[in-house]
């Protein structure tokens, strides 16, 4: 005999009270299995997609005598901030007179990237002077302030430099990058430069030797 039967008096079969239908428990009130009552770990919503980078608002032009002060400032900044990237050091140029920088502007085609904040990038086209080598030029003094990198500024400088080279009869551009500078190597490779060799121990920095990769690109009629 169950406990329920002990609490309810027996009745003749004919007079037994009708059995009530079991009360339906609302679905939301039904007891969940113990497993479902475990706390659910919080899941962070998916990150919103990054906004596309705004195009760099800048212009590129060839520097002239009137730009010597700005050129000296940015050139020394490049040597100070990245001593391992250049053959010339900050100490070599820190005490050089303005005339030395003005002379460099006369000897080579140096292009500057200008933003609303002034001169913020450099790239130099140094042409060979010999009669049999004037079809060649070397790209040097490449520098772009860190906040502007990855926004197309270097490509703008290179495009202006290539245009100048083609207009002045240059047929071959050459440059070197440190062997461990993969970013620079990949940038030039994307813009048509080919690796043609390695200069072992090209730089000696703080007693350590650095190999440089030699790269070349044909331009103008020979491209």
C-alpha positions as a LaTeX table, in Angstrom:
\begin{tabular}{lrrr}
\hline
Residue & $x$ (\AA) & $y$ (\AA) & $z$ (\AA) \\
\hline
Unk1 & 0.00 & 0.00 & 0.00 \\
Unk2 & 1.30 & 3.41 & $-0.96$ \\
Unk3 & 1.29 & 6.47 & 1.25 \\
Unk4 & $-1.28$ & 8.08 & $-1.03$ \\
Unk5 & $-3.65$ & 5.18 & $-0.51$ \\
Unk6 & $-3.29$ & 5.46 & 3.28 \\
Unk7 & $-4.39$ & 9.13 & 3.19 \\
Unk8 & $-7.46$ & 8.49 & 0.92 \\
Unk9 & $-10.44$ & 6.39 & 2.30 \\
Unk10 & $-11.45$ & 3.49 & 0.12 \\
Unk11 & $-14.76$ & 3.83 & $-1.80$ \\
Unk12 & $-16.82$ & 1.33 & $-3.71$ \\
Unk13 & $-15.78$ & 1.11 & $-7.31$ \\
Unk14 & $-18.96$ & 2.77 & $-8.58$ \\
Unk15 & $-18.72$ & 5.70 & $-6.23$ \\
Unk16 & $-15.02$ & 6.35 & $-6.48$ \\
Unk17 & $-14.24$ & 9.95 & $-7.27$ \\
Unk18 & $-13.13$ & 10.48 & $-10.86$ \\
Unk19 & $-9.39$ & 10.73 & $-11.26$ \\
Unk20 & $-8.16$ & 14.17 & $-12.15$ \\
Unk21 & $-6.04$ & 14.63 & $-15.17$ \\
Unk22 & $-2.46$ & 15.38 & $-14.20$ \\
Unk23 & $-1.80$ & 19.09 & $-14.15$ \\
Unk24 & 0.42 & 20.11 & $-17.02$ \\
Unk25 & 3.40 & 21.99 & $-15.78$ \\
Unk26 & 4.15 & 24.99 & $-17.98$ \\
Unk27 & 7.15 & 24.34 & $-20.10$ \\
Unk28 & 9.07 & 27.28 & $-18.73$ \\
Unk29 & 8.38 & 26.15 & $-15.14$ \\
Unk30 & 9.43 & 22.56 & $-15.71$ \\
Unk31 & 12.49 & 21.61 & $-13.77$ \\
Unk32 & 15.53 & 21.39 & $-15.96$ \\
Unk33 & 17.89 & 18.49 & $-15.67$ \\
Unk34 & 20.75 & 19.12 & $-13.30$ \\
Unk35 & 23.20 & 19.25 & $-16.20$ \\
Unk36 & 21.34 & 22.14 & $-17.84$ \\
Unk37 & 21.50 & 24.20 & $-14.66$ \\
Unk38 & 25.26 & 24.46 & $-14.83$ \\
Unk39 & 26.46 & 28.01 & $-15.48$ \\
Unk40 & 27.11 & 28.68 & $-19.14$ \\
Unk41 & 30.49 & 30.23 & $-19.80$ \\
Unk42 & 30.26 & 33.78 & $-21.10$ \\
Unk43 & 31.17 & 34.04 & $-24.76$ \\
Unk44 & 32.46 & 37.35 & $-26.05$ \\
Unk45 & 30.59 & 38.64 & $-29.08$ \\
Unk46 & 32.55 & 38.48 & $-32.31$ \\
Unk47 & 34.80 & 41.47 & $-32.84$ \\
Unk48 & 33.55 & 44.05 & $-35.26$ \\
Unk49 & 35.50 & 44.04 & $-38.54$ \\
Unk50 & 38.35 & 46.54 & $-38.59$ \\
Unk51 & 37.56 & 49.73 & $-40.41$ \\
Unk52 & 39.47 & 50.03 & $-43.69$ \\
Unk53 & 42.54 & 52.22 & $-43.45$ \\
Unk54 & 41.98 & 55.69 & $-44.75$ \\
Unk55 & 44.11 & 56.64 & $-47.76$ \\
Unk56 & 47.24 & 58.56 & $-46.85$ \\
Unk57 & 46.81 & 62.26 & $-47.47$ \\
Unk58 & 50.25 & 63.16 & $-48.74$ \\
Unk59 & 52.12 & 64.53 & $-51.71$ \\
Unk60 & 55.55 & 63.70 & $-53.10$ \\
Unk61 & 57.91 & 66.14 & $-54.77$ \\
Unk62 & 61.56 & 66.56 & $-55.56$ \\
Unk63 & 63.45 & 68.53 & $-52.93$ \\
Unk64 & 65.31 & 71.71 & $-53.80$ \\
Unk65 & 67.66 & 74.20 & $-52.12$ \\
Unk66 & 64.79 & 75.76 & $-50.15$ \\
Unk67 & 64.16 & 72.40 & $-48.46$ \\
Unk68 & 67.63 & 71.96 & $-46.98$ \\
Unk69 & 66.61 & 72.62 & $-43.36$ \\
Unk70 & 63.71 & 70.16 & $-43.44$ \\
Unk71 & 65.84 & 67.63 & $-45.32$ \\
Unk72 & 68.65 & 67.86 & $-42.77$ \\
Unk73 & 66.19 & 67.37 & $-39.90$ \\
Unk74 & 64.53 & 64.27 & $-41.35$ \\
Unk75 & 67.79 & 62.76 & $-42.59$ \\
Unk76 & 69.39 & 63.03 & $-39.14$ \\
Unk77 & 66.22 & 61.63 & $-37.59$ \\
Unk78 & 66.46 & 58.57 & $-39.84$ \\
Unk79 & 70.11 & 57.98 & $-38.92$ \\
Unk80 & 69.39 & 58.40 & $-35.21$ \\
Unk81 & 66.28 & 56.19 & $-35.11$ \\
Unk82 & 67.61 & 53.40 & $-37.37$ \\
Unk83 & 71.40 & 53.23 & $-37.03$ \\
Unk84 & 71.58 & 49.72 & $-38.49$ \\
Unk85 & 69.72 & 50.61 & $-41.69$ \\
Unk86 & 72.30 & 52.90 & $-43.29$ \\
Unk87 & 75.97 & 52.90 & $-44.11$ \\
Unk88 & 76.23 & 56.47 & $-42.85$ \\
Unk89 & 75.78 & 57.01 & $-39.12$ \\
Unk90 & 74.25 & 59.80 & $-37.07$ \\
Unk91 & 77.71 & 60.64 & $-35.74$ \\
Unk92 & 78.98 & 61.03 & $-39.33$ \\
Unk93 & 76.42 & 63.73 & $-40.11$ \\
Unk94 & 75.32 & 65.30 & $-36.83$ \\
Unk95 & 77.92 & 68.10 & $-37.02$ \\
Unk96 & 77.91 & 68.47 & $-40.79$ \\
Unk97 & 77.09 & 72.03 & $-41.95$ \\
Unk98 & 73.98 & 72.86 & $-43.90$ \\
Unk99 & 76.21 & 73.21 & $-46.95$ \\
Unk100 & 76.89 & 69.47 & $-46.87$ \\
Unk101 & 73.17 & 68.71 & $-47.04$ \\
Unk102 & 72.61 & 71.35 & $-49.72$ \\
Unk103 & 75.37 & 69.77 & $-51.79$ \\
Unk104 & 73.67 & 66.40 & $-51.53$ \\
Unk105 & 70.42 & 67.90 & $-52.79$ \\
Unk106 & 72.33 & 69.19 & $-55.85$ \\
Unk107 & 74.13 & 65.93 & $-56.57$ \\
Unk108 & 71.15 & 63.57 & $-56.43$ \\
Unk109 & 67.41 & 63.58 & $-56.99$ \\
Unk110 & 65.93 & 63.37 & $-53.49$ \\
Unk111 & 62.19 & 63.07 & $-53.13$ \\
Unk112 & 60.19 & 63.98 & $-50.06$ \\
Unk113 & 56.81 & 62.84 & $-48.79$ \\
Unk114 & 54.82 & 65.74 & $-47.37$ \\
Unk115 & 51.77 & 65.57 & $-45.12$ \\
Unk116 & 49.96 & 68.27 & $-43.17$ \\
Unk117 & 52.84 & 68.00 & $-40.67$ \\
Unk118 & 55.55 & 68.72 & $-43.22$ \\
Unk119 & 58.32 & 66.52 & $-44.58$ \\
Unk120 & 57.93 & 62.96 & $-43.26$ \\
Unk121 & 59.65 & 60.68 & $-45.73$ \\
Unk122 & 62.67 & 60.50 & $-48.05$ \\
Unk123 & 63.95 & 58.52 & $-51.00$ \\
Unk124 & 67.08 & 59.33 & $-52.99$ \\
Unk125 & 67.98 & 58.52 & $-56.61$ \\
Unk126 & 71.77 & 58.64 & $-56.98$ \\
Unk127 & 72.88 & 58.33 & $-60.59$ \\
Unk128 & 76.22 & 56.90 & $-61.64$ \\
Unk129 & 78.49 & 59.59 & $-63.12$ \\
Unk130 & 80.68 & 57.63 & $-65.54$ \\
Unk131 & 79.83 & 57.77 & $-69.21$ \\
Unk132 & 79.48 & 53.99 & $-69.37$ \\
Unk133 & 77.46 & 53.72 & $-66.17$ \\
Unk134 & 75.03 & 56.64 & $-66.40$ \\
Unk135 & 72.23 & 54.27 & $-67.31$ \\
Unk136 & 72.34 & 53.03 & $-63.69$ \\
Unk137 & 71.23 & 54.64 & $-60.44$ \\
Unk138 & 71.10 & 53.55 & $-56.82$ \\
Unk139 & 68.19 & 54.08 & $-54.44$ \\
Unk140 & 69.40 & 55.26 & $-51.04$ \\
Unk141 & 68.31 & 57.23 & $-47.94$ \\
Unk142 & 64.91 & 55.50 & $-47.81$ \\
Unk143 & 63.00 & 56.58 & $-44.72$ \\
Unk144 & 59.38 & 56.95 & $-43.68$ \\
Unk145 & 58.20 & 57.89 & $-40.21$ \\
Unk146 & 56.80 & 54.89 & $-38.38$ \\
Unk147 & 53.26 & 56.27 & $-38.01$ \\
Unk148 & 52.94 & 56.41 & $-41.81$ \\
Unk149 & 54.24 & 52.96 & $-42.66$ \\
Unk150 & 51.89 & 50.49 & $-44.27$ \\
Unk151 & 49.73 & 53.24 & $-45.78$ \\
Unk152 & 51.29 & 53.51 & $-49.23$ \\
Unk153 & 53.78 & 56.29 & $-48.57$ \\
Unk154 & 56.81 & 54.27 & $-49.64$ \\
Unk155 & 55.05 & 53.27 & $-52.86$ \\
Unk156 & 54.29 & 56.94 & $-53.57$ \\
Unk157 & 57.95 & 57.85 & $-53.16$ \\
Unk158 & 59.09 & 54.95 & $-55.34$ \\
Unk159 & 56.62 & 55.83 & $-58.09$ \\
Unk160 & 57.92 & 59.41 & $-58.22$ \\
Unk161 & 61.49 & 58.16 & $-58.28$ \\
Unk162 & 60.81 & 55.72 & $-61.15$ \\
Unk163 & 59.13 & 58.48 & $-63.13$ \\
Unk164 & 62.20 & 60.68 & $-62.66$ \\
Unk165 & 64.51 & 57.85 & $-63.67$ \\
Unk166 & 62.63 & 57.14 & $-66.88$ \\
Unk167 & 62.46 & 60.84 & $-67.77$ \\
Unk168 & 66.22 & 61.27 & $-67.40$ \\
Unk169 & 67.33 & 58.21 & $-69.32$ \\
Unk170 & 68.11 & 55.90 & $-66.44$ \\
Unk171 & 67.53 & 52.26 & $-67.38$ \\
Unk172 & 68.46 & 50.33 & $-64.28$ \\
Unk173 & 67.72 & 50.88 & $-60.60$ \\
Unk174 & 69.78 & 49.16 & $-57.93$ \\
Unk175 & 69.58 & 49.01 & $-54.14$ \\
Unk176 & 70.67 & 46.98 & $-51.16$ \\
Unk177 & 68.74 & 45.81 & $-48.11$ \\
Unk178 & 70.02 & 44.05 & $-45.01$ \\
Unk179 & 69.60 & 40.30 & $-45.36$ \\
Unk180 & 67.38 & 40.14 & $-42.26$ \\
Unk181 & 65.14 & 43.04 & $-43.35$ \\
Unk182 & 62.36 & 40.92 & $-44.81$ \\
Unk183 & 59.85 & 43.77 & $-44.86$ \\
Unk184 & 62.03 & 45.90 & $-47.14$ \\
Unk185 & 62.93 & 42.93 & $-49.33$ \\
Unk186 & 59.28 & 41.99 & $-49.85$ \\
Unk187 & 58.29 & 45.59 & $-50.58$ \\
Unk188 & 60.82 & 45.93 & $-53.40$ \\
Unk189 & 60.02 & 42.48 & $-54.75$ \\
Unk190 & 56.35 & 43.50 & $-55.04$ \\
Unk191 & 57.45 & 46.52 & $-57.06$ \\
Unk192 & 59.45 & 44.66 & $-59.67$ \\
Unk193 & 62.90 & 44.37 & $-58.09$ \\
Unk194 & 64.81 & 41.11 & $-58.45$ \\
Unk195 & 67.43 & 39.74 & $-56.11$ \\
Unk196 & 70.69 & 39.46 & $-58.03$ \\
Unk197 & 73.21 & 38.75 & $-55.33$ \\
Unk198 & 74.51 & 39.14 & $-51.80$ \\
Unk199 & 77.26 & 41.41 & $-50.56$ \\
Unk200 & 78.89 & 39.55 & $-47.66$ \\
Unk201 & 79.80 & 41.66 & $-44.63$ \\
Unk202 & 78.54 & 44.81 & $-46.35$ \\
Unk203 & 78.07 & 46.63 & $-43.03$ \\
Unk204 & 79.93 & 46.44 & $-39.74$ \\
Unk205 & 77.70 & 47.57 & $-36.88$ \\
Unk206 & 78.95 & 47.49 & $-33.30$ \\
Unk207 & 81.54 & 44.93 & $-34.29$ \\
Unk208 & 79.05 & 42.62 & $-36.04$ \\
Unk209 & 78.98 & 42.11 & $-39.79$ \\
Unk210 & 75.73 & 42.36 & $-41.76$ \\
Unk211 & 75.24 & 40.90 & $-45.23$ \\
Unk212 & 73.18 & 42.87 & $-47.73$ \\
Unk213 & 70.96 & 41.66 & $-50.56$ \\
Unk214 & 71.53 & 43.38 & $-53.91$ \\
Unk215 & 68.35 & 44.00 & $-55.91$ \\
Unk216 & 67.75 & 45.43 & $-59.38$ \\
Unk217 & 64.88 & 46.64 & $-61.57$ \\
Unk218 & 64.94 & 47.68 & $-65.20$ \\
Unk219 & 62.96 & 50.77 & $-66.16$ \\
Unk220 & 62.20 & 52.81 & $-69.25$ \\
Unk221 & 62.83 & 51.24 & $-72.64$ \\
Unk222 & 64.60 & 48.25 & $-71.09$ \\
Unk223 & 61.79 & 47.37 & $-68.66$ \\
\hline
\end{tabular}
